[in-house]
Amino acid sequence: MDVNTLFGVQGKVVLITGGAKGIGRMIATGFVTNGAKVYITGRDAPACHAAVADLEPLARLSGSIHALPANLQNLDECQALAALAAELARLEPGGLHVLVNNAGATWGADIDSHPDAAWTKLLTLNLQRAFTLTQLCLPLLERAGSQDDPARVIHVGSIDGVRVPSLANYAYSASKAGLHHLSRHLARDLGFRNVTSNVLACGPFRTKMMKATLDAAEDVLKENIPLRRIGRDEDVAGSAIFLASKAG
């Protein structure tokens, strides 16, 4: 029971949605520096390729990083991504060990101005696509998983999906609450297929999506956090690595 056996992710094949920026990039950095073969996807193709160029020098222990740009709002591109993942799995007989459903968006507006379009966009990307991609990648996950070391699905949720948020973000918080429940439902149904499902309830991190909120209320947010600080890269990367390892 040495630490490398329990917590190691060397050689695991990992797909991270929204992996070029923000929390997804933090998670990608953690995996690639610990020897995983990482594929990142997102709708911004130049950002995906730029992230690969930035993170390639950090690869250790045979780790590597590759870009698979796709717009997850579009079902056709979701299916194309799964087809590409299937081709990669053909080249890598071990299949897909870890799927990180991180891609997401937010929308802040009070109840008098919160648009219907926000619900369509956020429920599709934050919730429905997590199911879609899990469903499409399931054969690859089953190929990689075993009873001793299952394949992993890790969803990036939010503390706003657990508690009533202090800011008006109705569609976002509802979509994340749904994601938390979806993860539980998947965990029940996929366990016997040697695939686990877990969700990370992330608080505030210094990302582009959180910039406006942090600029306006960082000190207030810190006051509600016991450590009196916002999340750091290693917090979420370490949590994802734990869940992807045998220890998780």
N, C-alpha and C positions, 0 to 999 in steps of 0.2 A: 504493500500500500504506500509506495513512495509518491511524492507530490507530482512528479512528471506523469506517472501513470494515471493518477486520479484527476488531475486538472489539465493534462496536455491536450492540445488540439492539432498537433503536428500531423500533416497528411490529410486532414479532413477537408472535404470540398464544401464550400460555403457560398450560398447565394444571398445577397443583401439588397433588398429594394430600397431605393433612395439612398444608395451607398456613397454617393459622391459628395454629399454635404451633411452638415449638422450631425445629429446623433448617429445616423447611418455611417458616416465617415469615421466617427470615433470608434464604432464597433469594427469597421473594416480594418482600421489601423491595428486594433488589438489582435485580430485574428491573423493578419498577414505578418506581424512581427513575432508571432508565436508558431509559425510554420504551417498555417493553413493555406489552401489554394482558394482564393477568394474571387468571386465574380460579383461585380456591382452593376446595378441597373438603375435607370432613371430616365426621365423624359428629356433632360438636357444632355445631349450627346457630347458636346464639347466639355462640359463639366465632368462627365464620366471619364473621358480620356485624360483630362487634366489631373484628375484625382489619381488615376493609374500612374501617370508620370511622376506625381509627387510621392506616392507611396511605394513604388517599386524599389527605391533604394533602401527602404526599411525592412524589406523581406528578409527573413531569417529562417534557418532550419528547413530549407527547401520550400519556404512559403513563396507565393506569387499572387499577383492581382491582375484581373482582366475586366474589360468593360463590355457590357451587353446592353446598350441603350434601348429603352422601350418606354412608351407612354402607358402607364397602367390604368389611366382613365379609359383607355380604348380596349375593349375586349379582344378585338382581332390581334392587337399587339401583344396582349397577355398570352394568347395562344401561340403566337409566333415565338415569344420568349420561351415558352415551355418546349416548343419544338427544338429550339436551339439548345436548350438545356439537355434535351433528350439526346441530341447529337453529341454533345460534350460528354454525356454519361456513357455513350457508346465507346468513346475514346478512353474513358476512365471507368473501367468495369465496376469500380466500387460504388458508383452512383452518387447521389447528393446526400451528404451527411447532415447539413444544417441549412434551413431556410429561415431567414430573418425578415419578417414582414414589418418593415420600418417606414416605407413611403407613406406620406401623409401631408395634410394641409390643415390650416386653421382659419377661422373667420370670426372676428370680434365685432359685435354690433349689439346695441340694446334691443329690447323686445319690440320697440316701435319701428325699428328700421331693419331688423334682421331679415334678409331676403330669402325667398323660397329657393333660389338658386344655390344658396349656401348648403342647404340640406342635400340637394342632389349631388353636388360636388363632393362634400365631405363624407357622406354616407357611402358613396361609391368608392372613393379612394381609401378612406381610413378603415372601412369595415368590409364592404363587399369584395374588394380586390384581395384582401387578406385571405378570404375564403377561396376566391377564384384561383389564386396562385398556389395555395396549399393543395387544392383539388387537382390542378394540372401537374404539379410536381410530385404527387403522392407515389406514383410508380417508381420514381427515382429515389425517393426517401425510403421506400420499402426495400429497394435493392441494397441500400447502404446499411439499414438498421438490422440489429440483432437483439435478442433478449438481453444479452450481456452489455451491449452498447447500442441503445436505440438511436435512430435518426431523430433529429430535433427540429421542431418548429418553434421559433421564438418571435412573439409579437411585441412590438414596441407600443405600449399603451400609455396611459397618463394618470397621474394622481387625480386629474379632473374627471376621470371616469369612475372614481371611487367615492369622491366627496363632492359636495356642491361647490363649484368654483367661485372664487371671489370676483371674477370678471365675467362679463356677459359673453359667453361663447357657446350658445345653445347647441348648435349643430355639432361643434367639435366635442364637447363633453359627452353628448349623447352617443356620438359615434364611438368614442373611446370606451364608454360603459358597455356598449354592444360588443366591442372587440374583446373586452375582458370576459364577457360571458361566452362569446364564440370560442375563446381559448379553452375554457372549461369543457364546453361541449365536445370540441375536437379531442381533448385529452381523454375523455371517456371513450370515444368511438375509435380512436387510433392506437390506443395503448396495446391492444392485442395484435396490432399489425406492426409492432416494434417501432412506433413513432410517438414521441412525446410532444406535448403542446404546453407552453408556458408563456406568461405575459409579464413584461416589465412595466410597472406603474411609475413612469418617469416624472420627476418634478421639473423645475426650470433648469435649463442648460443654456450656455452662451452660444446660441445658434442664430442664423439669419431669421428664422421663423419667430424667435423669441425677442429679437432685438428691440422692437418698439415697446414691448411690455417691460423689458428690463430697463430701457431708457427712462420709462415713466415711473416705474414702481419697484426697482430692484431692492431698495432698502426695506420696503414693506414686505416683499416676498421673503426676504431673509429672516425677518422677525418671526415668521410662521414656520421656520425650519429649525429643528433643535440644534444643528451644528452651525446655524447662522451663516450659511454659505449656499451658493447655488451648485448644481452638479458639475463635476469635472469629467474630462475624457475617461479617466481610469475607472470612474464609478460605473459607467454604463458598459464600457468595454469589459471590465472584470466580471460584471454580472452576466453578460452574454457568454463569455468564455466559460464561466462556471456552469451555466445551463447546458452548454454544448459539450461539456466534458463528461467523463464517466461519473464524476462526483455529482453532476446535476441530474 
